[in-house]
Amino acid sequence: MAAPPPSSPSPPAAAAAAATQQTQPQTPFYELVKGNSGLEKVLLRGTRGFSAEVYLYGAQVTSWKNDHAEELLFVSSKAIFKPPKAIRGGIPICFPQFGTHGNLEQHGFARNRLWTIDDNPPPLPVNPAIKSFVDLILRPSDEDLKIWPHSFEFRLRVALGPNGDLSLTSRIRNTNTDGRSFSYTFAYHTYFSVSDISEVRVEGLETMDYLDNLKGKERFTEQGDAIVFESEIDKVYLAAPSKIAIIDHEKKRTFVLTKEGLPDAVVWNPWDKKAKAMQDFGDGEYKHMLCVEPAAVEKPITLKPGEEWKGRLALSAVPSSYCSGQLDPLKEHLIALNI
């Protein structure tokens, strides 16, 4: 049968064509270089001087800089860049276990495994304006299968947007061939760099229920109008909103954290006593960091064979005019961001 003459696509066909085009493979721009202790890392460079760095060890983002070359993530000056130790700071990936919520080593093993660059990942809808990104993949080794007997493919895309936004998209697929499902907990253990922890507040988690890890995972409800910091904190906020703001009064900067597929949010700062007890953490460094972590902790994610889960974290850092004592510091800013 002869093919029909070409014609302009109908609106649905045009939309489908556009969607297909959106998911076509892109040729990303990145540079692979040697980092600390000879470990390989990927450099992502955006417009106007934005940048990010990702170590293949742990698929761990260790740097995210704005257009003034200011570091936005915290990495300890005593961080150990030597396997099997996890890197203290940046954005460690907790999989297949967050914290001690299971029988594996704390935070699982993904953060201290060597990942590889995935040159041919399955299509992923992308913003065509994003040119600087890298795809990484982790599959279990024989040793991993002994401690967690499940076959999986974990794909991670780290992307640097044209406005300096940083995004991490995880896709985890159950590749078991024996018909078994598996369950896991997860977190992007994000360490933010802040001027002084006592000058920081977190908004978006007020009135939320949380599990307090300092009180045997007992459940409470957040009472304040924002979270402020005066002592050690280790809480898992449940059913947290998709957007959370971290306001740094002194630096007049607001981090806006957007999460998808991750219902919970962990807030952690070790404070002085625990900081002194950690070999890979400076005694006074707790003052200059805060972890706010999109997570799935309370209800583990379960995948049947062949099923895939996707979880995304997007970070932006915007100027904030907040000064101490101002009411509703984020109100106008959040309206402007349609939050």
N, C-alpha and C positions, 0 to 999 in steps of 0.2 A: 504494500500500500504506500502511495506517495505521501510524503510528509506534508502537512497543511502549511500554507504560506505563513511566514512569520507575522506576528501581530503584537501590538503593545500589550504587556501583561495586564490582566485585570487587577484591581486594587489588592485582593487577597494574594494573588500570585506575586505581585510586586512586593508585598510585605514579606512573603515567604522567601523571596529572592534576597531581600535585604537582610532577613534573619540569617539566611545561609551565608551571606557574605560576611556577616558579623562574626561567624564562628570559623571562618576560614583561617588556616594557620598563618600566623604572622612570623616575620623574621625579627626576633627581638634583638635589642642592642644591649650587650653586656660585655664585661671584660673579666677574664679569669686570671687571678694573680696569687702570689704567695702571701699569706698573712702571718700571724704570730705562730711561732714554733714550726714554721714551714707548712702549716695547714693551708689548703687552698680556699680562697674566697672569691665571690663574685662581686664586682663593682657595678652598680647601677647609677647612671648619671642622667639627670633630667635637665630641663631648661633652667636658665637663670641660676645655676649652681646647686640645685637640689641634688642630693645623692643618698645612696644607701649601700650597705655592705651585707653580704650573706655568706656565712661559712658553710662549706659542704658538710663539715662535721656538725651534725645536729640540724642541718638546714636552718641555722640560727642567724637571724638578723642581728647584727652587733652595732650597726650605725645607721642613723637616719638624720641627715642634716638639712637645715633650711637654706634659703637663698643668702643668708648671712654667714653660712658655714658654721652655725651653732649646732652643737650636738643635742638632739632631742631625746635620745635614749640614754639610759644609765648602764655602764659596764664598770664593774669594780676594778680599781687599780690593782687589786690582788687576784683578779680572775686567772684561772689556770687553763691555758690553751693546750691541754695535753690529754689525749684519751687515756683512760675511760672517764675522766672527770668532766662533768658538764660545765659549760662556760657560764660564769656568774654575771648575768646581765643581758641586755638586749631583749630578744623575744624567743626564749626557749619554747619548744613544743612539747607539751605533756601528753603522751600517748604510749601505750593504750591504757594508761592509768594516771589520774590526777592525784597528787599527794599520796596519802596512805589509804585511799579509798579502794583497796584491793590487796592482792597478795604479792604483787611485783615490787621491785625497788621503787623508792619514792619517785613520782612523776613518770614512771615507765622508762622505756629504753630508746625512744625515737630521738631524744635530745643528745644521746651519746653514741649515735651510729653515724657511719659515713654514708651520706646520700650521694646520688649521681645526678648529673644534668640530664634531663629528659628532652631529647631533641625532637621527639615526635609525639607530643601528648595528645590525648583525645581532644576534640574541639571544645573550646570554652568561650562563651560569649564575652567579648572584650570591647572596651571603648577604643575606637580606632585612634584616638589622640594619644593613647598610652603606647610609647615606643620602647621604653626601657623596662624590661621584665625578664625573669628567668623561671624556668620550670624545673623542679627537682622531683626525684622519685626515690622511695624507699620500699624495698621488699624484704621479707624476713630471711635471715640467714638460718642455717641449720641450728646454730646455738640459740637463736631467738625462738625457733619452733620448739625447742626443749623447755623453755620457760613459759612460753605463751603459744600453745599448739594450734595456731590459726594462720592460714595463708591469706595475705592481703597485699594490696597495692595502695600506697599512700603517695598521692601526687600533691605537690605544693607549688603554687605560683606566687612569687613575690613581685609586685609591680610598683613602679614609681610614676605617679600621675603628673600631668603637665603643670599642675599647681603645687607640686611637692607632696601631695597626699601619698601615703604608703598603704598598700593593701596586701593581705595574705589570704589566699583562697586555698583551702584544703579539700581534697577529694579522696575519700577512703572507700575502697571497694573490697568486698568479701570475695576472695578467689578460692575458697575452700572447694575441693572436689568431692568431699565426702558427705555433702548435704547438710553440714553443721552451720548453724548461725553462730555469731559471736557478739559480745557486748563489750563496750569500753567507755571510759570516761576521758575527758579531753580538756585542755586549756591552752590558750596562747598566753604564756606567762610573761606579760609585757612589763618591763621595767622602764618607767618614765624618769627622765632627768628633771628635777625640780630645784628651785633656788633654796628653799628651806621648808622642810616638811611641816613646820608649825605655821607656815604662811600659805598653806594649800587647803582647798576644800573640794570635795567631790559632790556633784549634784546629779540627780537622776535616780538615786537609790533610796531616797527618803520614803518612809512608810513600808519599805520592802521587808519581808521575812528573811532571816539569814541563819545559817549554821555557824556557830562560833567554835572554831577549831581550838581556841584556848580554853574552852569550857566543855571538852568532850563532845563536840559537834552538837551541843544543845541548841534548840531552835528559839529565836527571839524575833522581835519586830523592831526595826530601826525607828527611833523616836525623834531624832533631830531633823531640822529643816535642811541640813546638809551634813556630810561627814567631814569632821575636822580631826586633827591628829595630835594627841598628847601622850600616847603610850603605844606599846606594841598592839598591832591589829592583825587578825588572820580570820577573815569572815568570808563565807560563801553566800552571796545574795541570790535568792531564788526567784525565778520568773522575772528577771531584771529587764528593763526596757531596752529597746534596740539602740538607743543613743545615751551615752553617759558623758558628762563634762568634768574635766579636771582643771580647776582654776588656780593658776599660780599668781598670787597677788603681786609678789615682788618683781617677777619678770613680765608682769602684765601680759600673760600668755594663757590661752585656753586650749587644752587638748580636747578635741571632740572624737570620741571613740564610737564607731558604729559597728554593730555585730549582726550576723545573720546565721541562723542554724545553731546558735549557742544560747540556751535559755538563761544561764546563770552568769554571775560576775563575781570574781574573787578580788578582795582588797587586802593587801598585805604590806606591812612594814615591820621589820624585826626589832626596831628600837635598839637601845644601847646594850643591854645585857646579851641578847642573842647575837647582835653584831659582833661583839667581842669573842663570842664562842665559835664563830665561823672562820675557818682557815682562809677561805678565799674571799673575804669581805673585810674592808677597812673598818677600824673601830668606830669612826665618826661618819662613815659614808651613809648610814641610815638617814641622815638629815637631808640628803640630796637625791633621794630616790623614793618612788612610790610604785607599787605594782597594782594595776587594775587590769584584770584578766578575764576576757570573755571565755566562758567555760560551759561544759555539760558535766555536772557533778552529781546532783541529787538523783537524776534519772539517767542511768547509762543508756547510750545509744546502741541499738541492736540492729545488726545487718544479717539478712539471709544471704545465702550464696548468690552471687551475681548482683546484689544490691550495692548501691553507692550512696554515700552521705557527703554533703557539701557544707562546709562551715567557713564563713568569711569574716575577716576583721579589716576595717578601714580606719585609718588614723589621719587626722588633720590637725594642724597647729595654727591657731589664728590669734591676732592681737586682741587683747582684752583690756578695757579701760577700767577694770575693777579696782577700787581702792578700799581699804579697810573701813568697815562701817557702812558701806553702801548697801541698800536693800535690793534684793532681787538682781544681783549683778549680771546674771546671764539672760534676764528676761528679754530685753530688746535684741540681744545677739541671737538668742535661740529663735526668736520670731523671724529674724533676717535669714536664718538658715532653714526655715520651715520645719523646725524641730517641735 
